C-alpha cells in the first residue's frame, strides 16, 4: 500500500466547516501511520451551504497543522476520483460516538464499490474530542458559548469574525 514514490499517503476528507481540534487529533494520529496526509475539503461547486469558503477552510487547516507532511487541499466531485488523482492509497476518517458508525460504514462501502483498491481506515478520536463536531461548535459559538479548547485558536478568531460579519449583514 505505497505510492509510486514509495510513500504511504492518505486523504482525510471532510467538510471541515470549520476544522476542529477533533480533526487535528485525527491528522496527528494519521501521521503515525502515513508518510503524508492530504486534508481535503469537500465542497459542492453548485450548492454549498458552508459558513466558510473552500479557500478559508484550507487556509484554516494550513494554519492549524503546520507540518511538512500535511497538505491542505479542496475538491468537488467524487472523493474516490480525487483520491486516485492525488496518488493516495487510503481514505482516513475519524470515528467518534457510535452514531457515526452507520453513516461512515455506508460511505466506506460505497467508496469500496466504486474503487475496490482504495482502503478506508477509521481512526478513533481521543475521548477529549468525542463530542466535538463542527456543527455544534458553530451553534454554540453563534449563541455566545465558549468554544475554547474545541477548535484551534486561529479558527476561533476566524469564527468569531465570521459570526460578527454575519450578524452585521
Ligand atoms: O465531514 P463530513 O461532512 O462528514 O464529510 C463527508 C464527505 C465530504 C467525506 C463526503 O460527503 C464525501 O466524500 N463527499 C464527496 C462526494 C462523494 O464522493 N460522495 C459519495 C461518498 S460515498
Backbone and ligand atoms as CSV (ligand in chain L), in Angstrom:
chain,resi,resn,atom,element,x,y,z
A,1,UNK,N,N,0.836,-1.203,0.000
A,1,UNK,CA,C,0.000,0.000,0.000
A,1,UNK,C,C,0.880,1.266,0.000
A,2,UNK,N,N,1.642,1.442,-1.102
A,2,UNK,CA,C,2.523,2.615,-1.171
A,2,UNK,C,C,2.366,3.303,-2.514
A,3,UNK,N,N,2.694,4.602,-2.573
A,3,UNK,CA,C,2.584,5.343,-3.827
A,3,UNK,C,C,3.771,5.000,-4.720
A,4,UNK,N,N,3.757,5.543,-5.960
A,4,UNK,CA,C,4.852,5.281,-6.893
A,4,UNK,C,C,6.191,5.738,-6.296
A,5,UNK,N,N,6.134,6.756,-5.417
A,5,UNK,CA,C,7.373,7.267,-4.797
A,5,UNK,C,C,7.713,6.516,-3.514
A,6,UNK,N,N,7.006,5.408,-3.284
A,6,UNK,CA,C,7.297,4.594,-2.099
A,6,UNK,C,C,6.767,5.177,-0.807
A,7,UNK,N,N,5.828,6.098,-0.921
A,7,UNK,CA,C,5.276,6.733,0.288
A,7,UNK,C,C,3.894,6.173,0.600
A,8,UNK,N,N,3.559,6.184,1.870
A,8,UNK,CA,C,2.174,5.874,2.256
A,8,UNK,C,C,1.449,7.211,2.371
A,9,UNK,N,N,0.434,7.371,1.526
A,9,UNK,CA,C,-0.298,8.653,1.502
A,9,UNK,C,C,-1.780,8.398,1.765
A,10,UNK,N,N,-2.347,9.225,2.635
A,10,UNK,CA,C,-3.788,9.105,2.923
A,10,UNK,C,C,-4.480,10.429,2.650
A,11,UNK,N,N,-5.726,10.331,2.248
A,11,UNK,CA,C,-6.570,11.525,2.134
A,11,UNK,C,C,-7.524,11.511,3.325
A,12,UNK,N,N,-7.556,12.612,4.050
A,12,UNK,CA,C,-8.520,12.783,5.143
A,12,UNK,C,C,-9.549,13.802,4.631
A,13,UNK,N,N,-10.702,13.297,4.137
A,13,UNK,CA,C,-11.684,14.214,3.558
A,13,UNK,C,C,-12.719,14.669,4.572
A,14,UNK,N,N,-13.335,15.792,4.297
A,14,UNK,CA,C,-14.414,16.255,5.173
A,14,UNK,C,C,-14.886,17.622,4.741
A,15,UNK,N,N,-15.919,18.095,5.435
A,15,UNK,CA,C,-16.409,19.449,5.145
A,15,UNK,C,C,-15.538,20.476,5.868
A,16,UNK,N,N,-15.058,20.118,7.056
A,16,UNK,CA,C,-14.172,20.984,7.838
A,16,UNK,C,C,-14.698,22.418,7.916
A,17,UNK,N,N,-15.970,22.544,8.306
A,17,UNK,CA,C,-16.613,23.868,8.330
A,17,UNK,C,C,-17.021,24.250,9.743
A,18,UNK,N,N,-16.081,24.548,10.641
A,18,UNK,CA,C,-14.640,24.677,10.427
A,18,UNK,C,C,-13.877,23.446,10.943
A,19,UNK,N,N,-12.552,23.506,10.743
A,19,UNK,CA,C,-11.601,22.497,11.236
A,19,UNK,C,C,-11.564,22.581,12.769
A,20,UNK,N,N,-11.715,21.439,13.444
A,20,UNK,CA,C,-11.759,21.436,14.922
A,20,UNK,C,C,-10.522,20.741,15.501
A,21,UNK,N,N,-10.403,20.787,16.811
A,21,UNK,CA,C,-9.309,20.052,17.459
A,21,UNK,C,C,-9.505,18.550,17.320
A,22,UNK,N,N,-10.752,18.124,17.123
A,22,UNK,CA,C,-11.027,16.705,16.862
A,22,UNK,C,C,-10.412,16.301,15.528
A,23,UNK,N,N,-10.551,17.154,14.519
A,23,UNK,CA,C,-9.926,16.879,13.212
A,23,UNK,C,C,-8.399,16.867,13.354
A,24,UNK,N,N,-7.898,17.834,14.107
A,24,UNK,CA,C,-6.439,17.928,14.294
A,24,UNK,C,C,-5.901,16.650,14.942
A,25,UNK,N,N,-6.651,16.141,15.900
A,25,UNK,CA,C,-6.283,14.890,16.578
A,25,UNK,C,C,-6.190,13.742,15.558
A,26,UNK,N,N,-7.143,13.684,14.649
A,26,UNK,CA,C,-7.136,12.609,13.637
A,26,UNK,C,C,-5.937,12.787,12.689
A,27,UNK,N,N,-5.636,14.034,12.320
A,27,UNK,CA,C,-4.466,14.284,11.453
A,27,UNK,C,C,-3.203,13.794,12.160
A,28,UNK,N,N,-3.064,14.154,13.431
A,28,UNK,CA,C,-1.847,13.767,14.163
A,28,UNK,C,C,-1.726,12.251,14.285
A,29,UNK,N,N,-2.835,11.590,14.542
A,29,UNK,CA,C,-2.808,10.123,14.630
A,29,UNK,C,C,-2.495,9.507,13.261
A,30,UNK,N,N,-3.016,10.107,12.200
A,30,UNK,CA,C,-2.758,9.591,10.844
A,30,UNK,C,C,-1.278,9.677,10.494
A,31,UNK,N,N,-0.625,10.731,10.992
A,31,UNK,CA,C,0.799,10.906,10.687
A,31,UNK,C,C,1.673,9.818,11.319
A,32,UNK,N,N,1.121,9.115,12.291
A,32,UNK,CA,C,1.850,7.990,12.894
A,32,UNK,C,C,1.849,6.782,11.946
A,33,UNK,N,N,0.889,6.768,11.036
A,33,UNK,CA,C,0.721,5.609,10.148
A,33,UNK,C,C,1.172,5.922,8.719
A,34,UNK,N,N,0.892,7.159,8.292
A,34,UNK,CA,C,1.164,7.542,6.898
A,34,UNK,C,C,2.319,8.537,6.815
A,35,UNK,N,N,3.014,8.515,5.656
A,35,UNK,CA,C,4.107,9.467,5.452
A,35,UNK,C,C,3.559,10.853,5.176
A,36,UNK,N,N,2.419,10.887,4.457
A,36,UNK,CA,C,1.842,12.174,4.086
A,36,UNK,C,C,0.325,12.083,4.216
A,37,UNK,N,N,-0.281,13.159,4.702
A,37,UNK,CA,C,-1.740,13.199,4.849
A,37,UNK,C,C,-2.264,14.426,4.109
A,38,UNK,N,N,-3.171,14.171,3.202
A,38,UNK,CA,C,-3.802,15.277,2.466
A,38,UNK,C,C,-5.159,15.534,3.120
A,39,UNK,N,N,-5.289,16.686,3.738
A,39,UNK,CA,C,-6.576,17.043,4.356
A,39,UNK,C,C,-7.376,17.749,3.267
A,40,UNK,N,N,-8.429,17.092,2.803
A,40,UNK,CA,C,-9.122,17.564,1.602
A,40,UNK,C,C,-10.529,18.057,1.931
A,41,UNK,N,N,-10.742,19.343,1.689
A,41,UNK,CA,C,-12.049,19.969,1.926
A,41,UNK,C,C,-12.972,19.638,0.759
A,42,UNK,N,N,-14.067,18.959,1.062
A,42,UNK,CA,C,-15.039,18.631,0.013
A,42,UNK,C,C,-16.042,19.769,-0.082
A,43,UNK,N,N,-16.269,20.263,-1.278
A,43,UNK,CA,C,-17.294,21.307,-1.440
A,43,UNK,C,C,-18.133,20.994,-2.659
A,44,UNK,N,N,-19.339,21.539,-2.631
A,44,UNK,CA,C,-20.257,21.338,-3.738
A,44,UNK,C,C,-20.184,22.585,-4.612
A,45,UNK,N,N,-19.698,22.415,-5.844
A,45,UNK,CA,C,-19.456,23.573,-6.713
A,45,UNK,C,C,-20.744,24.338,-7.028
A,46,UNK,N,N,-21.901,23.667,-7.032
A,46,UNK,CA,C,-23.141,24.369,-7.396
A,46,UNK,C,C,-23.946,24.812,-6.176
A,47,UNK,N,N,-23.893,24.030,-5.111
A,47,UNK,CA,C,-24.718,24.378,-3.930
A,47,UNK,C,C,-23.948,24.026,-2.662
A,48,UNK,N,N,-23.306,25.035,-2.087
A,48,UNK,CA,C,-22.538,24.763,-0.872
A,48,UNK,C,C,-23.060,25.684,0.228
A,49,UNK,N,N,-23.603,25.079,1.270
A,49,UNK,CA,C,-24.222,25.895,2.326
A,49,UNK,C,C,-23.262,26.143,3.492
A,50,UNK,N,N,-21.975,25.904,3.255
A,50,UNK,CA,C,-20.997,26.038,4.339
A,50,UNK,C,C,-20.864,27.495,4.786
A,51,UNK,N,N,-20.462,27.671,6.040
A,51,UNK,CA,C,-20.227,29.018,6.574
A,51,UNK,C,C,-18.955,29.607,5.961
A,52,UNK,N,N,-17.921,28.776,5.829
A,52,UNK,CA,C,-16.639,29.240,5.293
A,52,UNK,C,C,-16.455,28.771,3.842
A,53,UNK,N,N,-15.769,29.584,3.050
A,53,UNK,CA,C,-15.495,29.198,1.651
A,53,UNK,C,C,-14.447,28.078,1.649
A,54,UNK,N,N,-14.335,27.336,0.536
A,54,UNK,CA,C,-13.300,26.292,0.484
A,54,UNK,C,C,-11.901,26.866,0.763
A,55,UNK,N,N,-11.626,28.088,0.261
A,55,UNK,CA,C,-10.295,28.667,0.489
A,55,UNK,C,C,-10.080,28.988,1.971
A,56,UNK,N,N,-11.113,29.542,2.601
A,56,UNK,CA,C,-10.983,29.844,4.037
A,56,UNK,C,C,-10.743,28.554,4.824
A,57,UNK,N,N,-11.424,27.494,4.413
A,57,UNK,CA,C,-11.285,26.229,5.137
A,57,UNK,C,C,-9.889,25.628,4.951
A,58,UNK,N,N,-9.357,25.690,3.720
A,58,UNK,CA,C,-7.993,25.148,3.532
A,58,UNK,C,C,-6.971,26.033,4.255
A,59,UNK,N,N,-7.202,27.348,4.262
A,59,UNK,CA,C,-6.289,28.251,4.991
A,59,UNK,C,C,-6.272,27.900,6.479
A,60,UNK,N,N,-7.464,27.631,7.027
A,60,UNK,CA,C,-7.552,27.293,8.462
A,60,UNK,C,C,-6.803,25.999,8.757
A,61,UNK,N,N,-6.901,25.036,7.833
A,61,UNK,CA,C,-6.214,23.746,8.024
A,61,UNK,C,C,-4.706,23.978,7.999
A,62,UNK,N,N,-4.259,24.803,7.043
A,62,UNK,CA,C,-2.819,25.106,6.946
A,62,UNK,C,C,-2.311,25.769,8.228
A,63,UNK,N,N,-3.074,26.745,8.716
A,63,UNK,CA,C,-2.661,27.462,9.934
A,63,UNK,C,C,-2.602,26.517,11.138
A,64,UNK,N,N,-3.520,25.550,11.176
A,64,UNK,CA,C,-3.612,24.694,12.366
A,64,UNK,C,C,-2.662,23.501,12.329
A,65,UNK,N,N,-2.261,23.056,11.139
A,65,UNK,CA,C,-1.477,21.816,11.088
A,65,UNK,C,C,0.036,22.064,11.029
A,66,UNK,N,N,0.475,22.921,10.141
A,66,UNK,CA,C,1.892,23.314,10.093
A,66,UNK,C,C,2.892,22.155,10.161
A,67,UNK,N,N,2.668,21.132,9.346
A,67,UNK,CA,C,3.653,20.062,9.252
A,67,UNK,C,C,3.964,19.896,7.773
A,68,UNK,N,N,5.227,19.641,7.463
A,68,UNK,CA,C,5.619,19.466,6.061
A,68,UNK,C,C,4.956,18.212,5.477
A,69,UNK,N,N,4.458,17.342,6.359
A,69,UNK,CA,C,3.850,16.092,5.886
A,69,UNK,C,C,2.330,16.200,5.730
A,70,UNK,N,N,1.803,17.406,6.000
A,70,UNK,CA,C,0.355,17.617,5.846
A,70,UNK,C,C,0.124,18.611,4.723
A,71,UNK,N,N,-0.778,18.256,3.823
A,71,UNK,CA,C,-1.131,19.138,2.707
A,71,UNK,C,C,-2.616,19.454,2.839
A,72,UNK,N,N,-2.975,20.735,2.674
A,72,UNK,CA,C,-4.399,21.093,2.685
A,72,UNK,C,C,-4.835,21.361,1.252
A,73,UNK,N,N,-5.959,20.795,0.887
A,73,UNK,CA,C,-6.430,20.954,-0.489
A,73,UNK,C,C,-7.960,20.948,-0.470
A,74,UNK,N,N,-8.577,21.197,-1.625
A,74,UNK,CA,C,-10.041,21.104,-1.688
A,74,UNK,C,C,-10.421,20.419,-2.992
A,75,UNK,N,N,-11.617,19.859,-2.999
A,75,UNK,CA,C,-12.079,19.192,-4.218
A,75,UNK,C,C,-13.602,19.218,-4.258
A,76,UNK,N,N,-14.142,19.144,-5.491
A,76,UNK,CA,C,-15.578,18.906,-5.624
A,76,UNK,C,C,-15.693,17.659,-6.494
A,77,UNK,N,N,-16.815,17.012,-6.461
A,77,UNK,CA,C,-16.951,15.756,-7.215
A,77,UNK,C,C,-16.728,14.575,-6.308
A,78,UNK,N,N,-16.480,13.425,-6.923
A,78,UNK,CA,C,-16.369,12.191,-6.151
A,78,UNK,C,C,-15.043,12.090,-5.405
A,79,UNK,N,N,-15.153,11.694,-4.149
A,79,UNK,CA,C,-13.958,11.527,-3.328
A,79,UNK,C,C,-12.982,10.511,-3.940
A,80,UNK,N,N,-13.510,9.391,-4.413
A,80,UNK,CA,C,-12.599,8.346,-4.930
A,80,UNK,C,C,-11.806,8.847,-6.146
A,81,UNK,N,N,-12.413,9.715,-6.950
A,81,UNK,CA,C,-11.683,10.277,-8.102
A,81,UNK,C,C,-10.546,11.164,-7.604
A,82,UNK,N,N,-10.857,11.950,-6.565
A,82,UNK,CA,C,-9.834,12.825,-6.005
A,82,UNK,C,C,-8.687,11.986,-5.402
A,83,UNK,N,N,-9.045,10.944,-4.683
A,83,UNK,CA,C,-8.019,10.098,-4.035
A,83,UNK,C,C,-7.114,9.495,-5.098
A,84,UNK,N,N,-7.735,8.976,-6.148
A,84,UNK,CA,C,-6.958,8.357,-7.231
A,84,UNK,C,C,-6.017,9.378,-7.876
A,85,UNK,N,N,-6.560,10.567,-8.163
A,85,UNK,CA,C,-5.765,11.615,-8.823
A,85,UNK,C,C,-4.627,12.111,-7.952
A,86,UNK,N,N,-4.789,12.018,-6.642
A,86,UNK,CA,C,-3.755,12.547,-5.744
A,86,UNK,C,C,-2.654,11.517,-5.484
A,87,UNK,N,N,-2.831,10.296,-5.950
A,87,UNK,CA,C,-1.809,9.260,-5.754
A,87,UNK,C,C,-1.855,8.637,-4.368
A,88,UNK,N,N,-2.930,8.913,-3.605
A,88,UNK,CA,C,-3.043,8.321,-2.263
A,88,UNK,C,C,-3.589,6.905,-2.378
A,89,UNK,N,N,-3.387,6.137,-1.307
A,89,UNK,CA,C,-3.882,4.757,-1.322
A,89,UNK,C,C,-5.036,4.547,-0.366
A,90,UNK,N,N,-5.245,5.499,0.526
A,90,UNK,CA,C,-6.260,5.263,1.559
A,90,UNK,C,C,-7.029,6.529,1.906
A,91,UNK,N,N,-8.208,6.298,2.445
A,91,UNK,CA,C,-9.056,7.374,2.966
A,91,UNK,C,C,-9.046,7.207,4.481
A,92,UNK,N,N,-8.810,8.290,5.190
A,92,UNK,CA,C,-8.868,8.241,6.648
A,92,UNK,C,C,-10.123,8.964,7.109
A,93,UNK,N,N,-10.857,8.348,8.028
A,93,UNK,CA,C,-11.998,9.022,8.639
A,93,UNK,C,C,-11.908,8.831,10.143
A,94,UNK,N,N,-12.313,9.843,10.862
A,94,UNK,CA,C,-12.320,9.753,12.312
A,94,UNK,C,C,-13.643,9.190,12.785
A,95,UNK,N,N,-13.610,8.390,13.838
A,95,UNK,CA,C,-14.852,7.874,14.422
A,95,UNK,C,C,-14.978,8.414,15.831
A,96,UNK,N,N,-16.154,8.937,16.117
A,96,UNK,CA,C,-16.406,9.423,17.476
A,96,UNK,C,C,-17.439,8.484,18.100
A,97,UNK,N,N,-18.601,8.994,18.358
A,97,UNK,CA,C,-19.630,8.183,19.017
A,97,UNK,C,C,-20.158,7.108,18.079
A,98,UNK,N,N,-20.879,6.156,18.646
A,98,UNK,CA,C,-21.453,5.037,17.896
A,98,UNK,C,C,-22.317,5.557,16.737
A,99,UNK,N,N,-22.927,6.707,16.971
A,99,UNK,CA,C,-23.819,7.287,15.963
A,99,UNK,C,C,-23.117,7.544,14.634
A,100,UNK,N,N,-21.818,7.737,14.649
A,100,UNK,CA,C,-21.076,7.969,13.401
A,100,UNK,C,C,-21.039,6.719,12.535
A,101,UNK,N,N,-21.145,5.567,13.188
A,101,UNK,CA,C,-20.769,4.343,12.512
A,101,UNK,C,C,-21.580,4.036,11.253
A,102,UNK,N,N,-22.899,4.158,11.322
A,102,UNK,CA,C,-23.728,3.749,10.195
A,102,UNK,C,C,-23.430,4.566,8.937
A,103,UNK,N,N,-23.347,5.877,9.122
A,103,UNK,CA,C,-23.042,6.785,8.016
A,103,UNK,C,C,-21.647,6.482,7.437
A,104,UNK,N,N,-20.700,6.288,8.327
A,104,UNK,CA,C,-19.328,6.016,7.883
A,104,UNK,C,C,-19.242,4.667,7.156
A,105,UNK,N,N,-19.962,3.691,7.672
A,105,UNK,CA,C,-19.961,2.356,7.077
A,105,UNK,C,C,-20.538,2.411,5.655
A,106,UNK,N,N,-21.643,3.137,5.510
A,106,UNK,CA,C,-22.270,3.283,4.186
A,106,UNK,C,C,-21.311,3.949,3.198
A,107,UNK,N,N,-20.658,5.018,3.660
A,107,UNK,CA,C,-19.733,5.729,2.762
A,107,UNK,C,C,-18.558,4.837,2.384
A,108,UNK,N,N,-18.006,4.146,3.366
A,108,UNK,CA,C,-16.843,3.288,3.103
A,108,UNK,C,C,-17.216,2.201,2.098
A,109,UNK,N,N,-18.412,1.622,2.269
A,109,UNK,CA,C,-18.842,0.550,1.358
A,109,UNK,C,C,-19.082,1.080,-0.052
A,110,UNK,N,N,-19.679,2.266,-0.129
A,110,UNK,CA,C,-19.915,2.864,-1.455
A,110,UNK,C,C,-18.576,3.183,-2.133
A,111,UNK,N,N,-17.649,3.728,-1.371
A,111,UNK,CA,C,-16.341,4.045,-1.955
A,111,UNK,C,C,-15.612,2.769,-2.376
A,112,UNK,N,N,-15.793,1.710,-1.609
A,112,UNK,CA,C,-15.164,0.425,-1.977
A,112,UNK,C,C,-15.799,-0.125,-3.256
A,113,UNK,N,N,-17.119,0.049,-3.353
A,113,UNK,CA,C,-17.817,-0.386,-4.567
A,113,UNK,C,C,-17.259,0.362,-5.791
A,114,UNK,N,N,-17.017,1.655,-5.611
A,114,UNK,CA,C,-16.540,2.474,-6.734
A,114,UNK,C,C,-15.072,2.201,-7.064
A,115,UNK,N,N,-14.235,2.038,-6.032
A,115,UNK,CA,C,-12.795,1.792,-6.231
A,115,UNK,C,C,-12.312,0.767,-5.205
A,116,UNK,N,N,-12.422,-0.509,-5.527
A,116,UNK,CA,C,-12.089,-1.548,-4.536
A,116,UNK,C,C,-10.665,-1.446,-3.979
A,117,UNK,N,N,-9.753,-0.824,-4.720
A,117,UNK,CA,C,-8.364,-0.797,-4.240
A,117,UNK,C,C,-8.095,0.287,-3.207
A,118,UNK,N,N,-9.011,1.243,-3.097
A,118,UNK,CA,C,-8.801,2.309,-2.100
A,118,UNK,C,C,-9.371,1.848,-0.757
A,119,UNK,N,N,-8.506,1.796,0.233
A,119,UNK,CA,C,-8.924,1.309,1.559
A,119,UNK,C,C,-9.395,2.477,2.427
A,120,UNK,N,N,-10.420,2.252,3.234
A,120,UNK,CA,C,-10.822,3.274,4.215
A,120,UNK,C,C,-10.332,2.837,5.585
A,121,UNK,N,N,-9.629,3.737,6.249
A,121,UNK,CA,C,-9.084,3.444,7.579
A,121,UNK,C,C,-9.819,4.340,8.581
A,122,UNK,N,N,-10.356,3.753,9.633
A,122,UNK,CA,C,-11.020,4.537,10.669
A,122,UNK,C,C,-10.088,4.717,11.855
A,123,UNK,N,N,-10.029,5.946,12.320
A,123,UNK,CA,C,-9.195,6.239,13.487
A,123,UNK,C,C,-10.109,6.768,14.592
A,124,UNK,N,N,-9.956,6.203,15.780
A,124,UNK,CA,C,-10.788,6.648,16.905
A,124,UNK,C,C,-10.314,7.997,17.406
A,125,UNK,N,N,-11.236,8.905,17.553
A,125,UNK,CA,C,-10.909,10.211,18.120
A,125,UNK,C,C,-10.569,10.030,19.600
A,126,UNK,N,N,-9.772,10.937,20.142
A,126,UNK,CA,C,-9.470,10.839,21.576
A,126,UNK,C,C,-10.733,11.205,22.349
A,127,UNK,N,N,-10.804,10.689,23.596
A,127,UNK,CA,C,-12.014,10.948,24.410
A,127,UNK,C,C,-12.311,12.441,24.513
A,128,UNK,N,N,-11.255,13.236,24.531
A,128,UNK,CA,C,-11.445,14.679,24.693
A,128,UNK,C,C,-12.270,15.281,23.552
A,129,UNK,N,N,-12.271,14.588,22.411
A,129,UNK,CA,C,-12.959,15.154,21.249
A,129,UNK,C,C,-14.171,14.342,20.824
A,130,UNK,N,N,-14.579,13.433,21.681
A,130,UNK,CA,C,-15.654,12.520,21.301
A,130,UNK,C,C,-16.952,13.238,20.950
A,131,UNK,N,N,-17.175,14.376,21.574
A,131,UNK,CA,C,-18.456,15.065,21.327
A,131,UNK,C,C,-18.275,16.371,20.574
A,132,UNK,N,N,-17.083,16.582,20.026
A,132,UNK,CA,C,-16.852,17.810,19.263
A,132,UNK,C,C,-17.305,17.596,17.829
A,133,UNK,N,N,-18.088,18.519,17.317
A,133,UNK,CA,C,-18.411,18.474,15.892
A,133,UNK,C,C,-18.436,19.910,15.388
A,134,UNK,N,N,-18.155,20.079,14.097
A,134,UNK,CA,C,-18.153,21.429,13.516
A,134,UNK,C,C,-19.526,22.072,13.692
A,135,UNK,N,N,-20.573,21.257,13.515
A,135,UNK,CA,C,-21.934,21.803,13.603
A,135,UNK,C,C,-22.215,22.354,15.005
A,136,UNK,N,N,-21.856,21.568,16.030
A,136,UNK,CA,C,-22.114,22.027,17.407
A,136,UNK,C,C,-21.238,23.220,17.772
A,137,UNK,N,N,-19.997,23.213,17.288
A,137,UNK,CA,C,-19.099,24.335,17.569
A,137,UNK,C,C,-19.705,25.628,17.010
A,138,UNK,N,N,-20.222,25.554,15.769
A,138,UNK,CA,C,-20.822,26.753,15.154
A,138,UNK,C,C,-22.055,27.194,15.937
A,139,UNK,N,N,-22.867,26.215,16.342
A,139,UNK,CA,C,-24.100,26.548,17.062
A,139,UNK,C,C,-23.783,27.213,18.406
A,140,UNK,N,N,-22.852,26.585,19.147
A,140,UNK,CA,C,-22.503,27.116,20.470
A,140,UNK,C,C,-21.888,28.517,20.331
A,141,UNK,N,N,-20.952,28.668,19.366
A,141,UNK,CA,C,-20.290,29.965,19.194
A,141,UNK,C,C,-21.302,31.031,18.771
A,142,UNK,N,N,-22.243,30.670,17.917
A,142,UNK,CA,C,-23.207,31.677,17.439
A,142,UNK,C,C,-24.167,32.108,18.552
A,143,UNK,N,N,-24.300,31.252,19.578
A,143,UNK,CA,C,-25.179,31.604,20.702
A,143,UNK,C,C,-24.385,32.197,21.873
A,144,UNK,N,N,-23.120,32.492,21.602
A,144,UNK,CA,C,-22.300,33.168,22.612
A,144,UNK,C,C,-21.587,32.237,23.575
A,145,UNK,N,N,-21.620,30.922,23.326
A,145,UNK,CA,C,-20.942,29.962,24.215
A,145,UNK,C,C,-19.442,29.941,23.962
A,146,UNK,N,N,-18.722,29.418,24.945
A,146,UNK,CA,C,-17.252,29.379,24.869
A,146,UNK,C,C,-16.793,28.099,24.164
A,147,UNK,N,N,-16.079,28.268,23.062
A,147,UNK,CA,C,-15.607,27.084,22.327
A,147,UNK,C,C,-14.085,26.907,22.448
A,148,UNK,N,N,-13.505,27.576,23.431
A,148,UNK,CA,C,-12.065,27.433,23.687
A,148,UNK,C,C,-11.749,25.959,23.940
A,149,UNK,N,N,-10.675,25.486,23.330
A,149,UNK,CA,C,-10.261,24.092,23.533
A,149,UNK,C,C,-10.891,23.127,22.548
A,150,UNK,N,N,-11.950,23.589,21.886
A,150,UNK,CA,C,-12.611,22.705,20.916
A,150,UNK,C,C,-12.085,22.917,19.507
A,151,UNK,N,N,-11.577,24.119,19.264
A,151,UNK,CA,C,-11.044,24.450,17.927
A,151,UNK,C,C,-9.703,25.160,18.097
A,152,UNK,N,N,-8.827,25.079,17.087
A,152,UNK,CA,C,-7.549,25.791,17.197
A,152,UNK,C,C,-7.805,27.302,17.362
A,153,UNK,N,N,-6.876,28.000,18.020
A,153,UNK,CA,C,-7.126,29.425,18.301
A,153,UNK,C,C,-7.267,30.249,17.020
A,154,UNK,N,N,-6.533,29.863,15.964
A,154,UNK,CA,C,-6.666,30.600,14.689
A,154,UNK,C,C,-8.087,30.438,14.134
A,155,UNK,N,N,-8.662,29.257,14.312
A,155,UNK,CA,C,-10.030,29.013,13.839
A,155,UNK,C,C,-11.017,29.814,14.694
A,156,UNK,N,N,-10.714,29.900,15.990
A,156,UNK,CA,C,-11.606,30.637,16.902
A,156,UNK,C,C,-11.690,32.107,16.496
A,157,UNK,N,N,-10.533,32.681,16.139
A,157,UNK,CA,C,-10.524,34.085,15.715
A,157,UNK,C,C,-11.332,34.259,14.437
A,158,UNK,N,N,-11.114,33.358,13.471
A,158,UNK,CA,C,-11.844,33.457,12.195
A,158,UNK,C,C,-13.341,33.248,12.399
A,159,UNK,N,N,-13.691,32.319,13.280
A,159,UNK,CA,C,-15.104,32.017,13.512
A,159,UNK,C,C,-15.799,33.211,14.151
A,160,UNK,N,N,-15.141,33.835,15.100
A,160,UNK,CA,C,-15.817,34.962,15.763
A,160,UNK,C,C,-15.953,36.128,14.782
A,161,UNK,N,N,-14.939,36.318,13.916
A,161,UNK,CA,C,-15.030,37.370,12.888
A,161,UNK,C,C,-16.176,37.070,11.928
A,162,UNK,N,N,-16.256,35.821,11.507
A,162,UNK,CA,C,-17.280,35.411,10.533
A,162,UNK,C,C,-18.687,35.583,11.111
A,163,UNK,N,N,-18.854,35.221,12.389
A,163,UNK,CA,C,-20.185,35.322,13.005
A,163,UNK,C,C,-20.570,36.791,13.202
A,164,UNK,N,N,-19.585,37.638,13.507
A,164,UNK,CA,C,-19.862,39.077,13.632
A,164,UNK,C,C,-20.287,39.645,12.283
A,165,UNK,N,N,-19.540,39.280,11.237
A,165,UNK,CA,C,-19.891,39.731,9.869
A,165,UNK,C,C,-21.310,39.326,9.522
A,166,UNK,N,N,-21.636,38.092,9.856
A,166,UNK,CA,C,-22.962,37.543,9.525
A,166,UNK,C,C,-24.061,38.310,10.266
A,167,UNK,N,N,-23.784,38.604,11.541
A,167,UNK,CA,C,-24.773,39.313,12.360
A,167,UNK,C,C,-24.985,40.722,11.826
A,168,UNK,N,N,-23.897,41.346,11.310
A,168,UNK,CA,C,-23.989,42.743,10.856
A,168,UNK,C,C,-24.592,42.866,9.469
A,169,UNK,N,N,-24.714,41.741,8.785
A,169,UNK,CA,C,-25.238,41.769,7.412
A,169,UNK,C,C,-26.733,42.056,7.368
L,1,LIG,O1,O,-17.158,15.963,7.275
L,1,LIG,P1,P,-18.255,15.314,6.515
L,1,LIG,O2,O,-19.236,16.341,6.037
L,1,LIG,O3,O,-18.903,14.218,7.300
L,1,LIG,O4,O,-17.576,14.642,5.230
L,1,LIG,C1,C,-18.333,13.930,4.288
L,1,LIG,C2,C,-17.521,13.742,2.984
L,1,LIG,C3,C,-17.062,15.091,2.470
L,1,LIG,C4,C,-16.325,12.863,3.253
L,1,LIG,C5,C,-18.454,13.052,1.940
L,1,LIG,O5,O,-19.643,13.770,1.835
L,1,LIG,C6,C,-17.791,12.935,0.571
L,1,LIG,O6,O,-16.980,12.063,0.364
L,1,LIG,N1,N,-18.144,13.858,-0.359
L,1,LIG,C7,C,-17.608,13.874,-1.692
L,1,LIG,C8,C,-18.627,13.378,-2.720
L,1,LIG,C9,C,-18.658,11.857,-2.753
L,1,LIG,O7,O,-17.703,11.196,-3.106
L,1,LIG,N2,N,-19.813,11.312,-2.340
L,1,LIG,C10,C,-20.004,9.888,-2.231
L,1,LIG,C11,C,-19.440,9.378,-0.907
L,1,LIG,S1,S,-19.818,7.704,-0.622
